[in-house]
Amino acid sequence: MKATFARFRNWLAGLSFRSGLIVAGVCVLCYVISFAQMLLPISVGAKSVLWVIFYGFAKAFQYTAIAILGKSGIQRIRQRFKPNKQ
């Protein structure tokens, strides 16, 4: 089991930076859906189920994006959004 997890993590780390950004974008979309569904005119039980599902997907995509991007990818994204001092 441990070896399978390590192989999967290494496979994710081998994916491209662009793939990591796409997965991170899907993560943001799932977060938005998980909270926006509260505005729908449906029962509280259905809203709860939708929230759990989409929030769970968001967390899964979040950690997957972090595994794909790694430390250097996160730093690359931060550099992109850092204000220029020129």
C-alpha positions in Angstrom: 0.0 0.0 0.0 2.8 2.4 0.9 4.7 1.7 -2.3 1.5 2.3 -4.4 1.0 5.6 -2.7 4.6 6.6 -3.3 4.4 5.6 -6.9 1.1 7.7 -7.3 2.7 10.7 -5.6 5.8 10.5 -7.9 3.5 10.2 -10.9 1.6 13.4 -9.9 4.9 15.2 -9.3 6.0 14.3 -12.8 3.0 16.1 -14.4 3.5 19.5 -16.0 3.1 22.9 -14.3 0.2 23.6 -16.7 -1.6 20.4 -15.5 -1.2 21.7 -11.9 -2.7 25.0 -12.8 -5.7 23.3 -14.4 -6.3 21.1 -11.4 -6.0 24.2 -9.1 -8.6 25.9 -11.3 -11.0 23.0 -11.0 -10.4 23.2 -7.2 -11.5 26.8 -7.2 -14.5 26.0 -9.3 -15.5 23.3 -6.8 -15.2 25.7 -3.9 -17.4 28.2 -5.6 -20.0 25.6 -6.4 -20.0 24.2 -2.9 -21.0 27.5 -1.5 -23.0 28.9 -4.4 -25.4 26.0 -4.3 -26.8 27.5 -1.0 -28.7 30.0 -3.1 -30.7 27.3 -4.9 -34.3 26.8 -3.9 -33.9 23.2 -2.8 -34.2 21.4 0.6 -31.7 21.8 3.3 -30.8 18.1 3.1 -30.0 18.3 -0.6 -28.0 21.5 0.0 -26.0 19.6 2.7 -25.3 16.7 0.4 -24.2 19.0 -2.4 -22.0 20.9 -0.1 -20.3 17.8 1.2 -19.7 16.4 -2.3 -18.3 19.6 -3.8 -16.3 20.6 -0.8 -14.8 17.2 -0.7 -13.9 17.4 -4.4 -12.4 20.8 -3.8 -10.1 19.5 -1.1 -9.1 16.5 -3.2 -8.2 18.8 -6.2 -6.4 21.2 -3.8 -4.1 18.5 -2.5 -3.6 17.0 -5.9 -2.6 20.4 -7.3 -0.1 20.9 -4.5 1.3 17.5 -5.3 1.6 18.3 -9.0 3.0 21.8 -8.5 5.4 21.1 -5.7 7.3 23.7 -3.8 8.9 25.2 -6.9 5.6 25.5 -8.7 4.0 27.3 -5.7 6.9 29.7 -5.7 6.5 30.3 -9.4 2.8 31.2 -8.9 3.7 33.5 -6.1 6.3 35.3 -8.2 3.7 35.8 -10.9 1.3 37.6 -8.6 3.9 39.5 -6.6 3.7 43.3 -7.3 6.6 44.8 -9.2 8.6 47.3 -7.3 9.8 49.1 -10.4 
